[in-house]
Amino acid sequence: MGVPFVGRTGEVRTVLRALVDAPGHVTVTGQSGVGKSRLLAEVAAQLDTQGWRVVSLSGYDAARHIPMGALASLLPAEPPDSEALLIAHVLRTIVAEAGDDRRVLACIDDSHLLDDASLALVAEMIRARECSVALAVTTPDEIPPTLERLLHADTMTHVELGPMPGDEILALAAEHLGAPLADDAGVPVVEAVRGLPLLLGELLTDAADSGTIHRVGECYVVDGELPVGARVTEVISSRVRRLPRELSDAMERLAVAEPVDFSLIRVDPDAARVSVLAELEERGLARVDNMNGVWTVRTAHALIGRAVRAAMPVSRRLEILGQLCRVVADREQLSPHAAMSAAAWFTEYGSPMPVHVSASAAWEALTALDVDSAVRLATPAARQHWRAAYVLAEVARWRNDAAAAEVWLAQAAVLAPDDDAVRRVALTRSALEAWQRQDPKAAITVLTDAAAGVNDPVLVDLLLCEAAFLATLWGEFDDAVLTARLLLAKDDLDPLSASTAGVNLCYAQVMLGSTDGLEQVVRRVQRSFGEVSSERPEGPDLVCAIAVGERMLAADTEGAVHTAVTELAELRRTGSPRGVCAALSADALLQAADPRAADVALEAVQQLRRHDPYNALVFGLGHAALMVALRGDAERAALLLTEVEERGVDARSRAIVGRAEAAALALQDPVAAAKLAVDSGVAAVAANHVSLGSIAVFEALFHGSPGDIAPVLADVCTGPDAPLMGRFREVAAGLVAGDQNRVLDVARSFEDSGARYLAAITLAASARADDDGLRARRSAARATAHTLRSGWLSAPVVDCQDPLSVREVEIAVLGADGLSNREIAERTFLSPRTVGNHLHHAYAKLGVDGREDLAPLLG
């Protein structure tokens, strides 16, 4: 230990170059003992000095049967709801503290010893491109299939380490000993080592301990026979046999249990644990690491543990396992991520597993999403320990077995030993009632009953916040606003309750179309949510969606688009769920006629199919169907709407699904489409989803008669104070009064705020209702121009007296942009003469003299 790095300069440069290629990935392969671990350690040290954040992990023989065993220290404290959330958590943990300008390296030694779940996560790390990954792989060991695929990835650079040349072996030996070998001593050492640096270190240490190598003057000589042709494991075994009894006992315990909690490695209460481990570290046999706040001990190299285990009699292994089991049995609580290893000791030893070990191990298995192991471990303890019963309930809930989940949750509630356990069980029972059984009133009752039964005022607030949160999701917004404001008025409200109450208030106000103090609450939630994001990994999705919705209600379309793009980029960067945010962002992009809207809506569906804690998939499907229908893709819209029909439409989704169905129907029957949009909007408003419903009614103006729709629009927008609702009311009032200048003023305000799609709807409605033929044609042409400029929205011909065709508007728009007839002809694949004819017709219909007058009308 502490020997400077010698040789391999070319390989180090190759690895560094590959990793710096942002982000590059490397595999270092070679036989055992050839120096892969030491090379990666040198690379990590150099990158650390350059400001990189380096996270070092390792595979273990003893942990191969434990899912996520090698990555246990990176796992969340709570079971995630999906593999996507688990991966997102681990990625966030790895890149934590790096900052925007720091690169991250995940350095994984002995990766061929990783379990399948850990390898799958490493594969996702590489795919996500959040950090660089360096893998050490021993060949010709058996390579797991997942790792084999990684080795052949296009982004992977391969470095094969062969035996170290003799001159480098001699230089390394001199660094290890502190002086060079004599000339006649170098030959037998090189022959014995066979180019393996690990074997060199073990051989020199063992030979020095036995006196075979000793110093004479300025160099070392060999006095005796070196084990020519020896294997590394043989030399390691020889070293361990020569250790003092206390050290050899510790090495045997470590080899059986590794990686093991620091506090468990010494089972003899009379022994000085720290001094023993310190001496093993100094001898290069053990290492102590702190990963995520947990101190663990392991052998310094996988071959060391393998050699010690191979030399150990079965009776000695069983003796050590028995000692470890007795220590664990006497402890009420185990260190994080230690229970699965402890469960393996009891299983191998053949001793009955204590209830608390079984329950804790089941919890860890569930955290790693190893459902089969979780069930196996929890079942024997489920009648005695609340956590074991809770694990079985969670598994049943994940498998949509509501009856079994309720049975085990009831058992967990009876066994719950403290307020925190009561809270956890209540939260899960409420989720079961709300989402699996579709009974929100029962869910809210579960939470309020639990709040009455706990003593901790913080937990009381949290449970009441959850009850209010469910009320928002099920449309009881007035109650949610009242409860949330009462909670937020408390001076001693804890961060989690404050964040939850803030989200409840924001969501309820967005749905009610109220912006009274909304911007300030949104900013408060955004600032405070970082304190509790680890407890609510799905929360940022909803918080970001609310921020987008607040800007939309404020009639700030440019701000809504900026917020949507920024928040989505951050959620993508961190690998966080983003289905709800993407769905609402698609609507913001639609308001701006932004061509990204359809792709973002489809991203929402993809995300919600992977992870849907808010039961929002139908909401996302509705947005996707609307976007593809608006660009004229009726076939794809029909497929998405078929899936909506299969899943059923809830109150939150009624308006957006109606909008999507109307957009698809408008391709054949605009009048029927308008009625469908109005009916869905009115139904949504009746269910308290005012903002969503009013947009559906407003959008109906694109399809049907303004005279029929305007009174309904005025009615559904009465009351809400949001600026967007105010503009809708103004459009309705202008249409009812026949005041087209009033309507056109709103259209211009939409244009000024970047809401080109809303402007197009307003202009189309004005054109249909306007008795002034020239003004109607200009409004209709401007409406069509907005859709054409979007690049993806279908551009209908708006009904009015002698309207411009879509082709005439298209050419007039290009003319307004300053293109010549020839340039327009090249763009549209027409002849310059035909372009001239279209422009002449457009001039006549719009009442202008020439090209220079088009820009004020269509620019």
N, C-alpha and C positions, 0 to 999 in steps of 0.2 A: 504494500500500500504506500502511496506517496511517491512512487518511482516515476520520474519524468517520462513523457511519451517519447519513444525512440522509433525511428524508421517510419515506413508507410506514408511518407510525405505526399507521394503522388495520389494515393488513394484518398487521403484527407482532402486534398484539393478538389478531387472529382466529386466527393460527397458535398463539400461546401458549395461548389458551383451549382450542383443540382438543387440543393435546398434553397438557395438564394433566388432561384427562378420561381417567381411568386405564384402560388406556393408550389414548390417542387417536392417530390417524394423519392425516397431512396430505400433500397434493400441492400444490406450487406450480408453476403452469404459466405459460407466456408465451414470446414470441419470444426469440431469442438476443440477449444483451446487455441485457435489460430489468431485470436486477438480482436474479434468483432466487437465485443463489449468495450474493450479499451479504446478502440478506434471511435466508437460512437461517443464515449465519454469525452474524448479529446475534441471531437466536433462540437459537442454540446458546450464544453468549456469555452471554446473560441467564440461561438455564437452568443454565449452569455455575456462575454466581455464587449460584444458589439451591440448590446442592448436588447437582445432577444429574450423572450420568456421561454424557458425550457421546462417541460413537464416530463419527468422520467418515470416510466412504467416497466414492468417485467412480467413475463410468463413464468409459471412455476409448475414443476411436476405434480406437486401435492395439491395444487388448486385447479387442475385441469377438469375435474369433475364438478366444479362449482361454477354455475353460470355467472358471468361477469366477475369471476374470482380475482383476476389480475387487475380489474378496474373497479373493484369494490369501493375504494376510497373516493371515487368520483360519482358514485350513485346518489340519487336524491334520498332524503330522509323519509319521504312519503312515496308510496307506490304511484307511479304515473298512470294516467288513463290509457295510454297508448305507447307503442314503440316510438312514434314520432316525438312525443314529449320526453321520453327517456333519452333519446339521442340528442334532442335539443338541450336538455339539462347538462349532459356530459360535455357537449361542445361549449356551452356557456362556462362550465367549470374550468375547462382547459384554457380558454382564452381570457378568463377573468384576470383583471389587473393589468392586462397587456396595454390597454389604451389604444387609441386610434392609430398611433404611429409605431407601435411595437409589433414585431413579427413573433409568431409562436411556433415552437417546435415540440411535437410529441415524439419523444424518443423511447421506443419500445424494444427492450432487449428480450431475447429468447421468445420471439413472437410465435415460433412453431409450437410453443407450449401453451398458447392461449386457448381457452375454451371457445366453442363455436359462437356463443353469444357475444363474447368480447371481440372476436374476429369480425363479426357482422358489424359491430359498432365502429371498429377501426376502418372497415370498408366505407362506411357512411362518412367518417371523418375525412377520408380521402376524396370522396365524391363531392362533399360539401365545400371543399377548398377553403375552409376556415383557417387552417394551419398547415404547416409542413409536417410530414410524417417520415420518420426514419425507423426502419425495421431491421433487427438483427435476426437472421435465420440460420440455424445449424443444419447443414447437409452432411451426410445423406439421411438424416432423421426423416421419419414419415411426415409429409407436409399435408396439413388439412386442406380439403378442397377449396374452402373460402380463401385461405392464404395463397393457394396455388393460383387462383384467379387474380388476386392482388399482384402477384409477382409478374403477371403478364399484362398489367394495365398499361395503357399508353403513357400515362403521366409518371410512370415509375422508372427511375434510373437504377441499374443493377451494378453493384460492385462486388466482384468475387475476390475474396482474400485467400491467397495460397499460402504455403509455408513461408515463414520469414527467412530471408537469406542469412547465411552463416555470419557475415560481418555485422549485420544488424543484431543477430542473437548475441554476439560477443559484446557489442556496445550496450545492449540492454542488460546483460549480465554485470557489466562494470557499474552501471547505474544502480542496479539492485544491490550489489555487494558494497559499493562505495569505493571500489578499487578494481583495476583490471585483473583478468585471469592471466596466469603465466602462459607462455606460448604452448608448453606441452600439456597444460590443463584445458586449453580452449578446444582442442580436437575432441576429446571424449565428451565434453559438455555439449558441443554442437551435435555430435552423433546421437547422444542420449535424448536430446530435446526434439529432434526431427522437425525443426522449424515452428514449434508451437510455443508462443510466448507464455501461455498459462502454465504449461508443463515446465518451462524454464524457471518461473518464479517458485512453483511448488518444489521442484527438484533442488534448487539452490537453498531454499529455506530448510528442507529436510536434511540435505547433505551438511549444511552448516550446523544444525542441531546435533547431528550424529558425529560430527568431527571429520567427515569424509572430505570436506572442503574447509581449509583454514588459511589464515593469512600468514605469509612469510615475507617480511620486508614490505615492499611497495606493491605486492600483488598477491593473488590467491592461488594456491596449488591444490591439486587433487591427490589425496592420500587414501587410496582404497578404490573399490570398484563402484562405478556408477551403474544404475540399472538400465543398461542399454536396451532399447526396445520397449521400455516400460510404458504403460498407459497412464494418463493423467489420474484416473481414479485410483490406480494402485499407489501412486506417489502420495495422493491426498490421504488415502487410508493410512499409509505409513506415518504421515505427519500427525494425524489425529491420534493414532495409538501412542505416540510419544508425548502427547499433552499431559499435564497434570490432571489428576482424576476429576477435579472440579470443572476444569475447562472441557474435558472430553465428555463429561455428563451433559454439560450445557450444549455442546455441539450436537449430541445425539437428540436431545429434546428439540433443539432448533430444527434439525433435519426432519424429524417426524412431523412437526407442527407448522413449518413455515408456509406462508408468511404469517406471523403470529403477533398478537397484541403484546407490546413491550412488558406489560404487567403480568403476563402469563408464562413467560419463558422460564422463570425460575420458580419451581414449586417447593423448594426447600426454604422455609421461613428463616432459617438461621444463616443462609448464604447471602453474601453481598452481591446482589444482582448486578448493580451498575458497574462495579469493578470487574466482574467476570466478563460482561459484555464489552466493556472498554478494552480488555486485554484481547478478546477475540477479534475485535475490530483492528487493533494494532497489529495482530498477526495476519490480517488479511483474510480471515475466515468468516466473518459476519459483518453485516452492515445494518444500521438503524436508520430508518427513513420516517419522515413526517409527511403524510399525504392527507390533505384536507383536515388537518387537526388531529389525526390519529397516528400515534407512534407505533410502528411495526418493526419487527426484526426478521431478517432472513439471512441465509447464507450468502457469502459474497459472490458466489457464482453457482449456477445451476449444477455444474459438475461436482461441486463440493458437497451439496446436499445429496446428490445421487450416490456419490462414493460412500458417504457416511451411512446412508440407508442400506446400501448393498452389503456393507460389512457388518451390519447389526443383526444379531440373532433375533428370531421372532419373539422369543420370550422377553427380550429387552424392549422391543418395540411395544409389546403389550403392556409391560410395566410402565413405560412412559405414558402411553395412552390412558391407562388407569389413573395415573397421577394427575394428568391434565383434566380428566373427567371429574375427579373429586374437587379440584379447584373451581371448575366452572359450576358444579352443582351447588357449591357454597355461596355463589354470588347471585344476588337477586337481579342485577343488571349486568349486561355485557357491553363492551365497547361497541361503537357503531361498526357494522359489517364484520363482526367476529362470530356471530351466532351460527352461520352456515358452516364455518370450519369446525366449531365446537360440535355441531350436530354430526358431522362426519366422524369425529373422534368417538362419540358414543356408539355410532353405528358399527364402526370397525371393531371397537372393543367389545361390543356385544352387551353393553350395559343399558338398562332402561333409561330413556332420555327424560330428564326433568321437564316438567310442564313449561317452565319459563324459557328453557332453551328451545324446546320445540316450537313454542309460539313465536319467539324472536326470530328463529331461523325461517319459519314460514313467512314472516313479514319481510325478511331480507330477500327471500326467493320471489315474493310478489313484487318487491321493488325492482328486481332484475327481470321482471316479466316472465319468470319461469313458473308458469301456472301449475304444471303437474307436480313439481317439487313442493310448491306452496301447499297444495291440497294434501299431499302425502304427509308433510310435516305437521300441518295444522289439525288434521282429523283426530289423532289420539288425544289432543289437548283441548279440543273445542268445548267440551263440557265443563272444563275447569278454569280456563283462562280466557279472558274477554278478547284478547288480541287474536288468539287462534280462531275463535268464533267469527270475529270481524273479518279475518282473511277469507274464510269460507264464504261469508256473505258477499265480499267484494268479487270473488271469483264467480259466484252465482249471478251477481248483478251484471258482470261483464258478459256472461253467457246468456243473458236475457231470461234467466230463470227467477222471476220475481218472487214466486212462492218460497223457494229455498232461501233466497236472500232475506226475506222477511223473517223466516224461522231463525236463521243464524244471527240476524241483527237483534231480534228480541232476546236471544241468549246472551249476546254481547252486552246489551243494555242491563240485564240482570247482574252480570259479572263485573260491570264497569267499576273500577275501584276509586276513581277520582273525577273531578270536574272535567279535566281534559278528555278523559275517555268518554264521559257522557256527551261532551260536545262532538267528538268525532263520530260516535255512533248516530247521534241525532242528525248531523249533516248528511250522512250517508242514507239514513232512513228517509229523510226529506227528499233527497235526489231520487230515491227509488219510487216514492209515491208520486213525485211530480212528473218524472220522465218515463219510467217503465209502466206505471199504472195510470198516468194521465189524470191524477187527482191532486191538483195544486192545493185545494183547501185542506186535505189531509196532511200534505207536506208542511204547510204553514202551521198547522196545529202541532205537529211533531216538534217543530222548532220552538214555538212559544211555550209548550209544556216543558221542554228541556230547559229553557231560560228560567222558568219558575223553579226548577229543581237543582240549580247550581248555585254555589255560594260566591264565586269569583265575579265581581261586577264587570270585569273586562269581558269575560265569557258571556255574561248576560247580554251585553251590548252586541257582541259578535253574533250571537244567535238571533237577536232581534233584527240585526242587519241582514242576515241571511233570509229571514222571513220576509223582510221588505224587498229583498232582491228577487225572491220568487214572485212576490206580488207584481213587480215590474215586468217580469218575463211573461206573466199570465194576464197582463192588461189592467191590473188594479192600480192604476198610476196615481190617482189622487191620494190613496192611503199610503203609497210608497213615498210620495213627496212629503207628506206630513211627517211620517216616521223618520225619514232621512234628515229633514231639517231639524227636528227635535234632537236627534243624535249629534248632528254636527254642531249644535249650539253648546254641547258639553265642553268644558275646559279640559277634562281629564280623559277624553276619548282616546283609546289606544290607536296606533297607526293602522292596524289591520281593519278595525271597525270604522275608522275615519275614511279609509280608502273605499271600503265596501259601501258605506253610506253615501259617499260622494258619487260613486258609480251609479248607485240606485237613483239618486236625485237627477243626475245627468241623463240617464237613460229614460226615466219617466218624463222629464221635460222635453226631450227630443221627440218622444212619441206623441206628447200632447201638443207639440208645436209651440212651446213656450220658451222664450229666451231670457226671461226675467232672472238676472244674475247668473245666467248659465255659463258665460265665458269665464267668469272668475272661478266657478266651481270646477270647470273642466281643467283650468290651469292648476288649481290646487290638487286635483286628483293626479294629474300628470307628474307634478313635483313629488308628491308623497308616495306614489305607487312603488318607486324603487326600493323603499324600505320593506315592502311586504311581497315583492314579486316572487321570491322563492316559495312562499306559501300559496301563491296563486299563479302558477306558471301559465295558465291559460288566460289570465286577466288582461295582459297587455293587448290582446286581440280586441277585446271589448272596449278598453280604454281608448285605443287608437280609432276604433269605429265611431265612438262617441265624439271624439275631437273632429272627425270629418263631418259628422252630422250637425254639430254645432255651427260650423262654418257654412254649411248648406242652408240651414235655417236663417242664418244672418244675411242671406242673399249675397254672400261673398264667394262666388263660384271660383274665382282665381285662387282665393285662400283655401277653399275646400280641396281643389286639385293639388295645390302645393302640399297641404297637410297629408292628403292621401298618398301622394308619391313618396314623400319623406318618411311617413310612418311605415308604409309597406316595405320600403328599402331597408329600414332598420329591423323589422320583423324577419325579413328574408336573411339579413346578415347574421342574426342570432339564431336562425333555425327555429323560430317560435311559430306556434300556430297563428294563422292570419285569415281564417276563412270568413269571419264576420266582418273584419276590417276590409277585406278585399271586396266583399259583396257591396258594402256601402260605398266604398271607393269607386266601384264601377258606376254607381249612380251619379256620383260627383263628376266623374269623367264624362258621363253621358250628358249631363247638364251643359258641359263645355263643348259638346260635340267632339270630344277628344278620341282619336282613333284607337287609343289603348283600352277603351272601356270594355270591349268584348273579351280581350285576352285576360284582363283582370277579373272579369266575371267568371270566366272558365277556370281561372286559378282558384277562385273562391270555392267552386264546386270540388275541385281536386283536393283542396285542403280540408273541406268539411267532410269529405268521404273518409279521410284519414283520421280526423279528430274533430268531434262535434259535441263539446261539453254543453253547449247552449241549445242543442236540438234545432240547429239553424240550417240544416241541409236544404230543406224545401225553400227557405228564404234565398239561399244561394242559387238553387236551381232556377227559381223565378227570375232572378237577375240575369243569369246566363241565357235563359230562353228569350227574355226581352231583348237583350243585345243582339243575338243572332237573328231574331225576327226583324228587328229594325234595319239590319243590313240585307234583308231579303232572303235569308237562308231558312226557308219555311220547313225544310225536311229536318234539319238539326233541331230547330225550335220544337217541332212535334215530338221528337225523341225525348227531349228534356222535359216537356210537359207531360208526356206519358209516365215518366218516372215520378213526377210530382203527383199525378193522379194515384199512382200505386202507393205512395207514402201518405197521402192525405194532407190537406191544407189547414193550418192552424190560423189563429187570428192575426199573428204577426205577418204571415205570408200571404194573406188574402189579397191585399192590394197589389203587391208586386206580381203575383201569379195572374191576377186579372189584367194587369197592364201587359204582361207577356202574351196572354191569350188574345187580347185585343189587337196587339201589334201583328200577331200571326194572322188573325182573322181579317184585318184591314186589307190584306193583299187581295182578298176576294170580295168582302162586304164591309165597306167602311162604316156604314150606318149601324150595322149590328155590332161592329167593333166598338163604336162610341158608346152604345148602350151597355155593353159588357164592362168597359172601363169605368163608367159611371156607377154601375151597380156594385162592382167590387170596391170602389172607393167609398161609397156610402156605407157599405157593410163594415169596412175597416174603421171608419170614423165612429160608427155605432159601438164598436168594440174598443173605443178609446185610442186607437192608433190613428190619431188625427193627421199628423204630418204625412204619414204614408198614404192615407186615404185621399187627402186633398190633392196630392201630386197625381194620383190616378185619375181623379175627376178633371184636373187641369189638362192632363195629357189627352183626355178624350176630345178636347178641342181640335186636335190634329186630324181627327177622323170624322166628326159629325157636325151637326148644326149648332152654331154658337147660341142661337136663340133658345134651344132646348137645354143646353148644358150650363149656360151662364148662371141661371137662378140657382141651380144645384150647387155650383161652385161657390157662389156667394154664401149659401147656407152652411156648407161644411167648413168654410174658412171663418165663420163668425166666431169670435172669442179668442182664438190663439193670437198671441202678441208678436210672434216671430215676423221679422221683416219679409221673409219669403211669403208667408201667409198674407201679409199686407199687400204684396204685389199681386197675388192671385185675386184678392178681394177687389183690387183696383181694376184688374182686367175684367172681372165679372160685372162690376158696376158700370164700366164704360160700355160693355156689350149690351147690358140691359137697357141703358139709357140711349144707345145708338150714338154714343160719342166716340168716334173712331180716333180722334186726336188724343183723347185720354188713353185709349188702348195703345196707340203707337208710342206715347210717352213711356209707358211701361216697357214696351219692346226695346226702346233705346236704353233704358236703365238696365235691362238684362244684358244687352250688348256691351254696355260700359263695364259691367262686372264680369264679363267673360262667359256668360251663360248663353251661348249661341243656340243651343237646342231649345231652351225655354223661349228665347227670342223668336225662333222659327215658329213655335206653336202659337205664340201671341200674334205674330204677323199673319199666319194662316187663318186664325180665327177672325182677325180684323178684315182680311180680304174677303172672306165668305159673307161677312155681315155688312160690308161697305156698299152703299148705293153709288158712290163716286167711282165710276169705272176705271179711270186712270189711276187714282190712288189705290184702288183694290189691286190692279195689275202690278203696281210697284211693290205693294206689300207682299203679294204672292211671289213675285220674282225674288224679293229679298229673303223670304222664307226658304225658297228652294235653294238660293245661293248659300245659305248657312249650312244646309244639309250637304250640298255638293262640296263645300270647302272642308267638311269633316273628313272626307276621303273614304268613309265606310257606311254612313247612313244612306239608306235608299231615299231618293229625291222624288216625292210624288208631285204630280201637277195639282196645284191648289185651285179649287173651283172658284171661278170668278168670270166676269164678262171678258171674252177673248184673251185668255191667259197666255203667257209665254210657255212654249214647250220646254221640257227639261233640257233639250239640246240647245235651244236658244239661250236659256239662262246660262248654261255651261259656257258657251262661247262669249256671252256678254260679260261673265265674271272674268274670263281670261283677258278680255279687252280692258276691263276695269283695272286689272293688274298691270296693264301697260304693255302686253304682248302685241306684236304686229300681226297682220293677217297671215303672213307666211309662218310665223312662229306658232300661231294658233293652229294652223293647218297641219303642221308637223306634229303637234301635241295630240290632235284629235283624229289624225289620219283622214283628213278631208282635203279638198282642193282649196287654194286661196279664194277662188271665186265663190265656192259654196259658203265659205266662212263669211265672205262679204255679204252674201244674200241673207244669212242668218242674222248678222249684225244689223243690216238694214231693217229687217222685220222687228228686231228687238227695239231699235230706235223708235220706230213708229208706235209700237205698243206701249213703250215707256214714256213717250212724249218728249224725247230728247233729240238734240240736233246731231250729236256725234259721240265719239269715243270718250272725249274729255268729260262728258256729263255722266258717264256710267259710274265712275268711282264714288261720287257722293251718294248714289243710290244703292250700289251693290258692294262697296268696299268694306 
